[in-house]
Amino acid sequence: MPLSREINPTQPVNQQIYHILRREIVRCQIAPGTPLSEKEVSVRFDVSRQPVREAFIKLAETGLVQVRPQRGTWVSKISISHVKNGCFIREAIERAVVKRAATKVTDSDLYTLEHLLNQQRVAINDNHIDDFFSLDDKFHQQLALIADCSLAWETVENIKATMDRVRYMSLDHVSPPAMLLDQHYAIFNALNAHDETAVDNAMHLHLHEISQSILLIRQENQDWFSEE
């Protein structure tokens, strides 16, 4: 397990542990099927077991870990059915979001989006995949804010943890960031034109990538996936 101890004593410890472990699980730094020990994690962060236990519970709610009383806790394998269901729900929400955003977007909103796209390009040029991954989420979150529906992004964020593992694994060769950036620009251009049909089509194409990439990623890492 990675040895970082990135805890800020002025912030809720359980939330920090949750976010650190979530990031490491999503990026497969902690591989599917890996056992997790409350004791080891508490030692790693130099905290009591209570905030670790709370972090494990929240990770279980997102489907990233399985907690079995008397048996232990381990990182869940990637559920193909959960990924497919998550893709379906996310696409339904985000296509509705961008169509609404197309009717509300302002010049200021477009400036913010363009700035995020420029940051994404810099991350790609510098080969900073982790930065691109975070900026990708910020782009989609900003779309929900433009549509005046922040709850839409909160809902997506709650269901996409399992999808994110496939997304991250696909970035280096199946769905390269440069291709995803081009798709983001297609969304941006359609918003700039206030074209609801074009932005709906652009978002559909963009989010369809994840459902296609899972088939290829699974072939490369069969032990990390389950049919459930």
C-alpha positions as CSV (number, residue, x, y, z in Angstrom):
1,M,0.0,0.0,0.0
2,P,1.3,3.5,-0.8
3,L,2.9,5.2,2.2
4,S,1.7,8.8,1.9
5,R,0.3,10.4,5.1
6,E,-1.5,13.4,3.7
7,I,-3.6,14.2,6.7
8,N,-4.4,17.8,7.7
9,P,-5.3,17.9,11.4
10,T,-7.6,20.8,10.9
11,Q,-9.9,18.9,8.6
12,P,-12.2,15.9,9.3
13,V,-9.9,12.9,9.3
14,N,-12.4,10.4,8.1
15,Q,-13.2,12.4,5.0
16,Q,-9.5,12.9,4.2
17,I,-8.8,9.1,4.5
18,Y,-11.9,8.4,2.4
19,H,-10.7,10.8,-0.4
20,I,-7.1,9.5,-0.3
21,L,-8.2,5.8,-0.5
22,R,-10.8,6.6,-3.1
23,R,-8.2,8.2,-5.3
24,E,-5.8,5.3,-4.9
25,I,-8.5,2.7,-5.6
26,V,-9.8,4.6,-8.6
27,R,-6.3,4.9,-10.0
28,C,-5.6,1.2,-9.3
29,Q,-2.7,2.1,-7.0
30,I,-4.6,-0.3,-4.7
31,A,-5.7,-3.0,-7.0
32,P,-9.1,-4.7,-7.1
33,G,-9.2,-7.7,-4.7
34,T,-6.6,-6.2,-2.3
35,P,-7.4,-6.7,1.4
36,L,-7.6,-3.6,3.5
37,S,-6.8,-3.6,7.2
38,E,-8.2,-1.0,9.6
39,K,-5.1,-1.4,11.7
40,E,-2.7,-0.9,8.8
41,V,-4.5,2.1,7.5
42,S,-4.7,3.7,11.0
43,V,-0.9,3.2,11.4
44,R,-0.3,4.6,8.0
45,F,-2.1,7.8,8.8
46,D,-1.3,7.8,12.6
47,V,-4.9,7.9,13.6
48,S,-7.3,5.8,15.6
49,R,-9.4,3.1,14.0
50,Q,-12.7,5.0,14.2
51,P,-12.1,7.4,11.3
52,V,-10.7,4.6,9.2
53,R,-13.8,2.5,9.9
54,E,-16.0,5.5,8.9
55,A,-13.9,5.9,5.7
56,F,-14.4,2.2,4.9
57,I,-18.1,2.5,5.3
58,K,-18.3,5.4,2.9
59,L,-16.1,3.5,0.4
60,A,-18.5,0.6,0.7
61,E,-21.4,2.9,-0.1
62,T,-19.8,3.8,-3.4
63,G,-19.1,0.2,-4.2
64,L,-15.3,0.5,-4.1
65,V,-14.8,-1.8,-1.1
66,Q,-16.7,-4.7,0.5
67,V,-17.0,-4.9,4.2
68,R,-17.8,-8.3,5.7
69,P,-18.2,-8.5,9.5
70,Q,-15.8,-11.1,11.0
71,R,-14.3,-11.6,7.5
72,G,-12.6,-8.4,6.7
73,T,-12.5,-5.6,4.1
74,W,-11.1,-5.7,0.6
75,V,-11.2,-3.6,-2.6
76,S,-14.1,-4.7,-4.8
77,K,-13.5,-6.1,-8.2
78,I,-14.9,-3.9,-11.0
79,S,-18.5,-4.9,-11.6
80,I,-19.3,-4.9,-15.2
81,S,-23.0,-4.6,-14.5
82,H,-22.4,-1.6,-12.2
83,V,-20.2,0.1,-14.8
84,K,-22.9,-0.4,-17.5
85,N,-25.7,0.8,-15.2
86,G,-23.6,3.8,-14.1
87,C,-22.9,4.7,-17.8
88,F,-26.6,4.6,-18.5
89,I,-27.6,6.8,-15.6
90,R,-24.7,9.2,-16.1
91,E,-25.5,9.7,-19.8
92,A,-29.2,10.3,-19.1
93,I,-28.3,13.0,-16.6
94,E,-25.5,14.7,-18.4
95,R,-27.3,14.8,-21.8
96,A,-30.2,16.6,-20.0
97,V,-27.7,18.9,-18.3
98,V,-25.9,20.1,-21.4
99,K,-29.2,20.7,-23.3
100,R,-30.3,22.9,-20.5
101,A,-26.9,24.5,-20.3
102,A,-27.1,25.4,-24.0
103,T,-30.1,27.6,-23.2
104,K,-28.4,29.3,-20.2
105,V,-24.7,29.6,-21.1
106,T,-23.2,33.1,-20.9
107,D,-19.9,34.6,-22.2
108,S,-18.5,34.3,-18.7
109,D,-19.4,30.6,-18.6
110,L,-17.8,30.0,-21.9
111,Y,-14.6,31.8,-20.7
112,T,-14.5,29.5,-17.7
113,L,-15.0,26.4,-19.8
114,E,-12.3,27.5,-22.3
115,H,-9.9,28.1,-19.4
116,L,-10.5,24.5,-18.2
117,L,-9.9,23.2,-21.7
118,N,-6.6,25.1,-21.9
119,Q,-5.6,23.6,-18.6
120,Q,-6.4,20.2,-20.0
121,R,-4.3,20.8,-23.0
122,V,-1.3,21.8,-20.8
123,A,-1.8,18.6,-18.7
124,I,-1.8,16.5,-21.9
125,N,1.3,18.3,-23.3
126,D,3.1,17.8,-19.9
127,N,1.9,14.1,-19.7
128,H,0.2,14.8,-16.4
129,I,-2.5,12.2,-16.6
130,D,-3.7,12.7,-13.0
131,D,-4.2,16.4,-13.6
132,F,-6.2,15.7,-16.8
133,F,-8.3,13.2,-14.9
134,S,-9.2,15.9,-12.3
135,L,-9.8,18.6,-14.9
136,D,-12.1,16.3,-16.8
137,D,-14.3,16.1,-13.7
138,K,-14.1,19.9,-13.2
139,F,-15.3,20.4,-16.8
140,H,-18.4,18.2,-16.3
141,Q,-19.1,19.8,-12.9
142,Q,-19.0,23.2,-14.5
143,L,-21.6,22.1,-17.1
144,A,-24.0,21.3,-14.2
145,L,-23.3,24.7,-12.6
146,I,-24.1,26.4,-15.9
147,A,-27.3,24.5,-16.1
148,D,-28.1,25.7,-12.6
149,C,-28.3,22.1,-11.4
150,S,-25.4,21.3,-9.1
151,L,-27.4,18.4,-7.7
152,A,-27.0,16.7,-11.1
153,W,-23.2,16.6,-10.7
154,E,-23.5,15.4,-7.1
155,T,-25.7,12.5,-8.3
156,V,-23.2,11.6,-11.0
157,E,-20.3,11.8,-8.6
158,N,-22.1,9.4,-6.2
159,I,-22.6,6.7,-8.9
160,K,-19.4,7.0,-11.0
161,A,-16.7,5.6,-8.6
162,T,-16.7,2.2,-10.3
163,M,-16.8,3.8,-13.7
164,D,-13.8,6.0,-12.8
165,R,-11.6,3.0,-12.4
166,V,-12.2,2.0,-16.0
167,R,-11.9,5.6,-17.1
168,Y,-8.5,5.9,-15.5
169,M,-7.2,2.6,-16.9
170,S,-8.3,3.6,-20.4
171,L,-6.5,6.9,-20.5
172,D,-3.1,5.7,-21.6
173,H,-4.2,3.9,-24.8
174,V,-7.9,3.0,-25.1
175,S,-9.4,6.5,-24.6
176,P,-6.3,8.8,-24.8
177,P,-6.7,12.3,-23.3
178,A,-6.2,14.1,-26.6
179,M,-9.2,12.3,-28.0
180,L,-11.3,13.2,-24.9
181,L,-10.2,16.8,-25.2
182,D,-11.4,17.0,-28.8
183,Q,-14.7,15.7,-27.6
184,H,-14.8,18.4,-24.9
185,Y,-14.2,21.0,-27.5
186,A,-17.1,19.6,-29.5
187,I,-19.3,20.1,-26.5
188,F,-17.9,23.6,-26.0
189,N,-18.5,24.6,-29.6
190,A,-22.1,23.4,-29.5
191,L,-22.7,25.4,-26.2
192,N,-21.1,28.4,-27.9
193,A,-23.7,28.0,-30.7
194,H,-26.5,27.4,-28.2
195,D,-27.3,24.3,-30.2
196,E,-29.2,21.9,-28.0
197,T,-29.2,19.1,-30.6
198,A,-25.5,19.4,-31.4
199,V,-24.5,19.5,-27.7
200,D,-26.7,16.5,-26.9
201,N,-25.0,14.5,-29.7
202,A,-21.6,15.6,-28.6
203,M,-22.2,14.5,-25.0
204,H,-23.6,11.2,-26.2
205,L,-20.4,10.5,-28.3
206,H,-18.2,11.5,-25.4
207,L,-19.8,9.4,-22.7
208,H,-20.2,6.4,-25.1
209,E,-16.4,6.0,-24.9
210,I,-16.6,4.5,-21.4
211,S,-19.0,1.7,-22.4
212,Q,-16.8,0.7,-25.3
213,S,-13.5,0.9,-23.4
214,I,-14.6,-1.4,-20.6
215,L,-14.5,-4.4,-23.1
216,L,-10.9,-3.7,-24.0
217,I,-9.8,-3.0,-20.5
218,R,-11.4,-6.2,-19.2
219,Q,-9.4,-8.3,-21.7
220,E,-6.2,-6.8,-20.4
221,N,-7.0,-7.2,-16.7
222,Q,-9.5,-10.1,-16.4
223,D,-8.7,-10.8,-12.7
224,W,-9.9,-7.3,-11.8
225,F,-13.4,-7.7,-13.1
226,S,-16.6,-9.5,-12.0
227,E,-19.9,-10.1,-13.8
228,E,-21.9,-9.0,-10.8
